Amino acid sequence: MASSTVTPARPDRPARPNSVFRQLRGQRSPAEFAALVRRAAREIGERVSCDARYIGRVEAGEIRCPNYAYERVFLHMFPGRTLADLGFAPRSSVRGRGARGTEEAPGAHPAGPARATGDERHTDETRRAHEPYDRQDPYDMHHDHEESDVLRRAFMTGGGATLAAATLGPFVLAHGASAAARRGRRAGSSEAGALEDAVRRIRLLDDRHGADGLYRRAAAPLRAAFALLDAGTTRQTTADRLHSGAGELAISVGWLAHDSGRFDDARSHYAEALATARVTGDDALEAHAFCNTAFLARDAGRPREAVRAAQAAQRVARPLGSPRLMSLLALREAGGWAGLADRTGCEQALVRAQALYERGRCDHDPEWMSFYGEAELEGLTAQCWSALGDWPRAARHAKRAADLQDPHFTRNIALYTAELADDLARGGRPDEAAVAGLRVLDLLDQVQSSRIQTMLAGTARVLLPHRRAGGVSAFLERHASTPRTV
């Protein structure tokens, strides 16, 4: 094959997001759009391994120009457009040699003495077409070295709340993982353990401080986790741990996106976790992915999807033998029924959730369910009654949730108290709502959550007509002066 000079990687060069490509995706999730790309490829006889991660990297500007297989597919999807029209950079600007001439347009395979033979070119492009990431991207040319840096730096700088920033240092994948990425060796048990520790750390920080200060730093370790999967392993047990850990990390990152109001990103991460679960036959991971998908669908205003996802989760989780998991999934279903204004369906699911919860804990309970105690049960119940417009009942459950919550879960205390404030305000008790709202504002020095801030903003709007009531003006003034996280 004809040799070529490759431009060295330039990791210091910031990627420029491809806003044109993002607009072309429209309202579809990255996973849904990736499915369209694969279908278009089949229509013209190409085979590309396009997934949500690839779409995300294109939109982030990390893939500045697609390989030739993807180029043919994209031009087939958008007839009459050029790569530049799709937001991509000229091929000559991302490679160490000039782009192919016009006589080498996609689909043409002329032979010539200065080029590789047809068989060599076919072999090379077939290999490239099956690569999930575009190797022509200069940021990928030295991917191993970049990944090493990512693994060392993950969650070590920046942050939201001051305390969170101070504790981000330990939340980093182990040096062994970076070594595996750098040397190209297979991943082992130490990398699997580092990945599992990273998942635990992100959950701990979210419990205490909320999602807003963490989400932006979550993408790098997630990408590193999938790089470990690509590295492979010699033991099936280690491979299973890596897949499970990568899936759980995708869910955790998805939750950070979800809680900070980035619903499209969350949907993509949850879909990635679901795909990982199904590839490996991991029922526990699949149930978790469906559980979070149901929660997201409820918050995104798709209650029927929430019901279906929760029911799918219950089908998968039933053989796992965890009544507490089944209880939480019943609550997810109840939330969907409440969004559909189906009081009967909601009440039936709530009764089932309570009965399953009362069976107690067992050895089969998933590790990620550490947050699910009586306080969470009460809090989710409150949200159901709130959605149904039964404010007094919702307020009773929200108050009980806030009173029962373990002090470690600062973010949840703020969430339940914000729910209480909103239920009291809408139930005609403005003075009590203001007191609860002020308690939430006291916690915002420790917690950064767009969800909680959005709830408080809604409560403030409800309380505006009552600003002369006792304590209400103080809450409104302080709320108005509280900066929103970006």
C-alpha positions in Angstrom: 0.0 0.0 0.0 1.3 3.5 -0.8 2.7 5.1 2.3 1.6 8.5 3.5 2.8 11.0 6.1 0.5 11.5 9.0 0.1 14.8 10.6 1.0 14.5 14.3 -1.9 14.6 16.7 -2.7 18.0 18.2 -4.4 17.3 21.5 -4.0 21.0 22.5 -6.3 22.0 19.6 -9.9 22.4 20.9 -12.5 20.6 18.9 -15.1 22.8 17.2 -18.7 21.4 17.6 -20.4 20.4 14.3 -23.6 22.4 14.8 -24.8 21.7 11.3 -24.7 17.9 11.8 -26.5 18.4 15.1 -29.3 20.3 13.4 -29.7 17.6 10.8 -30.3 15.0 13.6 -33.3 17.1 14.7 -35.4 15.6 17.5 -34.0 12.1 17.1 -31.7 10.8 19.9 -28.1 9.9 18.9 -29.0 6.2 19.1 -32.0 6.7 16.8 -30.0 8.7 14.3 -27.2 6.1 14.3 -29.8 3.5 13.4 -30.8 5.6 10.4 -27.1 5.8 9.4 -26.8 2.0 9.5 -30.0 1.5 7.5 -28.8 4.0 4.9 -25.5 2.1 4.7 -27.3 -1.1 4.0 -29.2 0.6 1.2 -26.0 1.3 -0.7 -24.2 -1.9 0.2 -21.9 -0.4 2.9 -21.4 -1.7 6.4 -20.6 0.8 9.1 -20.6 0.3 12.9 -22.3 3.5 13.7 -23.6 4.0 17.3 -24.6 6.8 19.6 -21.0 7.4 20.6 -20.0 8.0 17.0 -22.8 10.5 16.5 -21.8 12.3 19.7 -18.2 12.5 18.6 -19.2 13.9 15.2 -21.4 16.5 16.8 -18.6 17.4 19.4 -16.2 18.1 16.5 -13.9 15.2 17.5 -14.4 13.6 14.1 -13.7 16.5 11.7 -14.0 14.5 8.5 -15.5 11.0 8.2 -13.8 8.1 6.5 -14.7 7.2 2.9 -17.4 4.6 3.9 -19.2 7.0 6.2 -18.8 9.8 3.5 -20.7 7.7 1.0 -23.4 6.9 3.5 -23.8 10.6 4.6 -24.0 11.8 1.0 -26.6 9.1 0.3 -28.6 10.3 3.3 -28.5 13.9 2.2 -28.5 14.0 -1.6 -27.1 17.1 -3.2 -24.9 18.1 -0.2 -21.2 18.0 0.2 -19.2 17.1 3.3 -18.8 20.9 3.9 -22.6 21.3 3.7 -22.8 18.7 6.5 -20.4 20.7 8.7 -17.2 18.6 8.1 -13.7 20.0 7.4 -12.0 19.4 4.1 -10.1 16.1 4.1 -6.9 17.9 3.2 -7.0 19.8 6.5 -7.2 16.7 8.7 -4.7 14.5 6.9 -1.0 14.9 6.3 -1.4 14.7 2.5 -3.8 16.3 0.0 -7.3 15.1 -0.4 -8.2 12.8 -3.2 -8.8 14.5 -6.5 -12.2 15.0 -8.0 -11.7 11.9 -10.1 -11.6 9.9 -6.8 -15.1 10.9 -5.6 -16.8 8.5 -3.3 -17.9 5.4 -5.1 -15.2 5.6 -7.8 -12.1 3.3 -7.5 -9.7 4.2 -10.3 -6.4 2.5 -10.4 -3.1 4.3 -11.0 0.6 3.8 -10.4 0.7 6.4 -7.6 -2.1 4.8 -5.7 -2.7 1.6 -3.8 -4.0 -1.3 -5.9 -7.8 -1.8 -6.0 -7.5 -4.9 -3.7 -5.4 -3.0 -1.2 -7.7 -0.1 -1.2 -10.7 -2.3 -0.8 -9.1 -4.1 2.2 -8.2 -0.9 3.9 -11.6 0.8 3.4 -13.4 -2.4 4.5 -11.4 -2.3 7.7 -12.1 1.3 8.2 -15.8 0.9 7.6 -16.1 -1.5 10.5 -14.2 0.7 12.9 -16.6 2.4 15.3 -14.5 5.5 15.4 -13.0 7.4 12.4 -9.2 6.8 12.4 -8.7 9.7 10.0 -9.5 12.1 12.8 -6.1 13.6 13.9 -7.2 13.5 17.5 -7.4 9.7 17.2 -4.0 9.2 15.6 -2.4 9.1 19.0 -5.5 7.8 20.8 -3.5 5.7 23.2 -1.6 8.6 24.5 -4.6 10.9 24.8 -6.5 8.1 26.6 -3.7 7.8 29.1 -4.0 11.5 29.8 -7.7 11.3 30.1 -7.6 8.4 32.6 -5.1 10.3 34.8 -7.0 13.6 34.6 -10.5 12.4 34.9 -12.4 14.3 37.5 -9.2 15.9 38.9 -9.9 19.5 37.9 -12.7 21.9 38.1 -16.0 21.1 39.7 -19.3 22.6 40.8 -19.7 23.0 44.5 -16.4 23.8 46.2 -16.5 20.7 48.4 -17.1 18.6 45.3 -14.2 20.1 43.6 -12.0 19.3 46.6 -13.1 15.6 46.5 -12.8 15.0 42.8 -9.2 14.0 43.0 -9.8 10.4 44.1 -12.4 9.9 41.4 -10.0 8.7 38.7 -9.5 5.4 37.0 -6.4 3.6 38.2 -3.0 4.1 36.6 -3.2 0.5 35.4 -6.1 1.4 33.1 -4.0 4.2 31.5 -1.1 1.8 31.1 -3.4 -0.6 29.3 -4.5 2.1 26.9 -1.0 3.4 26.3 0.7 0.0 25.6 -2.3 -1.6 23.9 -2.2 -4.6 26.2 -5.3 -6.4 27.3 -7.3 -5.1 30.2 -7.2 -7.1 33.5 -8.8 -7.3 36.9 -7.1 -4.1 38.1 -8.7 -2.1 35.3 -12.1 -3.7 36.0 -11.7 -2.7 39.7 -10.7 0.8 38.8 -13.8 1.1 36.6 -16.1 -0.2 39.4 -14.5 2.3 41.9 -15.1 5.2 39.5 -18.8 4.3 39.3 -19.1 4.2 43.1 -17.3 7.6 43.4 -19.5 9.3 40.9 -22.6 8.1 42.8 -21.2 9.3 46.1 -20.5 12.8 44.7 -23.9 13.0 43.1 -25.6 12.0 46.4 -23.9 14.9 48.2 -23.6 17.6 45.6 -26.0 17.0 42.7 -25.2 16.7 39.0 -24.5 20.1 37.6 -20.9 20.4 38.7 -20.0 16.8 37.7 -21.6 16.2 34.3 -19.1 18.0 32.1 -16.3 15.9 33.6 -18.1 12.6 33.1 -17.5 12.2 29.3 -13.8 11.5 29.5 -13.8 8.6 31.9 -16.8 7.1 30.1 -14.9 7.2 26.9 -11.9 5.6 28.7 -14.2 2.9 29.9 -15.3 1.9 26.4 -11.6 2.1 25.3 -10.9 -0.6 27.9 -13.6 -2.8 26.3 -12.0 -2.3 22.9 -8.6 -3.4 24.4 -10.1 -6.8 25.2 -9.2 -9.2 28.0 -8.1 -12.8 28.3 -10.6 -13.9 30.9 -14.3 -14.0 30.4 -15.0 -13.0 34.1 -12.9 -9.9 33.6 -14.7 -9.1 30.3 -18.0 -9.4 32.1 -16.9 -7.0 34.8 -15.7 -4.5 32.3 -18.9 -4.6 30.3 -21.0 -4.3 33.5 -18.8 -1.5 34.8 -18.9 0.4 31.5 -22.7 0.0 31.3 -23.1 1.2 34.9 -20.8 4.2 34.2 -22.9 5.1 31.2 -26.0 5.0 33.4 -24.3 7.2 36.0 -23.2 9.7 33.4 -26.7 9.6 31.9 -28.2 10.4 35.3 -25.9 13.4 35.6 -27.2 14.6 32.3 -30.8 13.8 33.3 -30.6 15.6 36.6 -29.0 18.6 35.0 -31.7 18.9 32.4 -29.8 17.5 29.4 -32.5 15.0 28.4 -31.2 14.2 24.9 -27.8 13.4 26.3 -29.3 11.3 29.1 -31.4 9.3 26.6 -28.3 8.5 24.5 -26.3 7.3 27.5 -29.1 5.1 28.8 -29.5 3.6 25.3 -25.7 2.9 25.3 -26.1 1.1 28.6 -29.1 -0.9 27.4 -27.2 -1.9 24.2 -24.2 -3.0 26.4 -26.5 -5.1 28.6 -28.1 -6.8 25.7 -24.9 -7.6 23.9 -23.6 -9.3 27.1 -26.9 -10.8 28.3 -26.6 -8.8 31.6 -30.1 -8.8 33.0 -29.2 -6.7 36.1 -27.7 -4.0 33.9 -30.6 -4.1 31.5 -33.1 -3.7 34.4 -31.1 -0.7 35.6 -31.0 0.9 32.2 -34.8 0.5 31.7 -35.4 1.8 35.2 -33.6 5.1 34.4 -35.1 5.2 31.0 -38.6 5.1 32.6 -37.7 7.9 35.0 -36.3 10.0 32.1 -39.4 9.5 30.0 -41.6 10.6 32.9 -39.6 13.8 33.4 -39.4 14.5 29.6 -43.2 14.4 29.3 -43.5 10.9 27.8 -45.6 9.1 30.4 -46.7 6.2 28.2 -43.1 5.4 27.4 -42.3 5.6 31.1 -44.9 2.9 31.8 -43.7 0.7 29.0 -40.0 1.0 30.1 -40.9 0.3 33.7 -42.9 -2.7 32.8 -40.0 -4.0 30.6 -37.6 -3.5 33.5 -39.9 -5.5 35.8 -40.0 -8.4 33.3 -36.2 -8.5 33.1 -35.7 -8.0 36.9 -38.2 -10.5 38.2 -35.8 -13.5 38.0 -33.1 -11.5 39.8 -34.8 -12.1 43.2 -34.7 -8.5 44.6 -38.1 -7.3 46.1 -36.6 -3.9 46.7 -35.6 -3.6 43.0 -39.1 -4.6 42.0 -40.5 -2.1 44.4 -38.5 0.7 42.8 -39.6 -0.4 39.3 -43.2 -0.4 40.4 -42.7 3.2 41.5 -41.3 4.1 38.1 -44.5 2.6 36.6 -46.6 4.5 39.0 -45.0 7.7 37.9 -45.9 7.0 34.3 -49.5 6.3 35.2 -49.7 9.5 37.2 -48.4 11.4 34.1 -51.2 9.8 32.1 -53.7 11.0 34.8 -54.6 7.3 35.4 -55.3 7.4 39.1 -56.3 3.7 39.3 -53.2 2.5 37.5 -51.1 4.7 39.7 -52.6 3.6 43.0 -52.3 -0.1 42.0 -48.6 0.4 41.2 -48.1 2.3 44.5 -49.7 -0.5 46.5 -47.5 -3.0 44.8 -44.4 -0.9 45.4 -45.2 -0.6 49.1 -45.8 -4.4 49.5 -42.6 -5.3 47.8 -40.6 -2.7 49.8 -41.9 -4.2 53.1 -40.3 -7.6 52.2 -37.0 -6.0 53.2 -33.5 -6.1 51.9 -31.7 -9.2 50.6 -28.4 -10.3 49.2 -29.7 -9.9 45.6 -30.3 -6.1 45.9 -28.1 -4.3 43.4 -25.3 -2.1 44.7 -26.6 1.0 42.9 -29.8 0.9 44.9 -28.1 2.3 48.1 -30.2 5.4 47.7 -33.5 3.5 47.8 -34.8 3.6 51.4 -38.1 4.6 53.0 -37.3 8.3 52.2 -37.1 7.6 48.5 -40.2 5.6 48.6 -42.1 8.5 50.2 -40.5 11.0 47.9 -41.5 9.2 44.7 -45.0 8.6 46.1 -45.2 12.3 46.7 -44.3 13.0 43.1 -47.1 10.7 41.9 -49.8 12.5 44.0 -48.4 15.8 42.9 -48.8 14.8 39.3 -52.3 13.8 40.0 -53.0 17.2 41.6 -53.6 15.9 45.2 -51.5 18.5 46.9 -52.3 17.8 50.5 -51.5 14.1 50.1 -48.3 14.9 48.1 -47.2 17.3 50.8 -47.6 14.7 53.6 -45.4 12.2 51.7 -42.8 14.9 50.8 -42.5 16.0 54.4 -42.1 12.5 55.5 -39.4 11.9 52.8 -37.4 14.9 53.9 -37.7 13.9 57.6 -36.5 10.3 56.9 -33.6 11.0 54.6 -30.1 10.1 55.7 -28.1 13.3 56.2 -25.5 11.8 53.8 -27.9 12.3 50.8 -27.8 16.1 50.9 -29.0 16.3 47.3 -32.1 14.2 48.1 -32.9 16.3 51.2 -33.0 19.4 49.1 -35.1 17.6 46.4 -37.7 16.4 48.9 -37.9 19.7 50.6 -38.3 21.5 47.2 -41.1 19.0 46.4 -42.7 19.9 49.8 -42.5 23.6 49.2 -44.1 23.2 45.8 -46.9 21.0 47.1 -47.6 23.4 49.9 -47.7 26.4 47.6 -50.1 24.8 45.2 -52.2 23.5 48.0 -52.8 27.0 49.3 -50.3 27.2 52.2 -48.0 29.9 51.1 -46.4 30.7 54.4 -45.3 27.1 55.0 -44.2 26.8 51.4 -41.9 29.8 51.9 -40.3 28.3 55.0 -39.6 25.1 53.1 -38.3 27.0 50.2 -35.8 28.9 52.4 -34.5 25.6 53.7 -33.8 24.5 50.2 -32.0 27.7 49.5 -29.8 27.0 52.5 -28.7 23.7 50.9 -27.9 25.1 47.5 -24.4 26.1 48.8 -23.7 22.3 48.9 -25.9 21.1 46.1 -26.0 22.0 42.4 -29.0 20.5 40.6 -31.0 22.0 37.8 -33.9 19.8 38.7 -34.1 21.4 42.2 -33.6 24.9 40.8 -36.4 24.4 38.3 -38.7 23.2 41.0 -37.9 26.2 43.2 -38.5 28.6 40.2 -42.0 27.0 39.8 -42.7 27.4 43.4 -41.7 31.1 43.3 -44.1 31.7 40.4 -46.9 30.1 42.4 -46.1 32.3 45.4 -45.9 35.6 43.6 -49.6 36.5 44.2 -49.0 35.8 47.9 -45.9 37.9 48.4 -47.5 39.8 51.2 -48.0 36.7 53.3 -45.7 36.0 56.2 -42.3 34.9 55.0 -43.1 34.7 51.4 -41.5 38.0 50.4 -38.2 36.9 52.2 -38.2 33.7 50.1 -38.9 35.5 46.9 -36.2 38.1 47.4 -33.6 35.5 48.4 -34.6 33.2 45.5 -34.3 36.1 43.0 -30.8 36.9 44.3 -29.6 33.3 44.1 -27.5 32.7 41.0 -28.4 29.8 38.7 -25.8 27.2 37.8 -24.8 27.1 34.1 
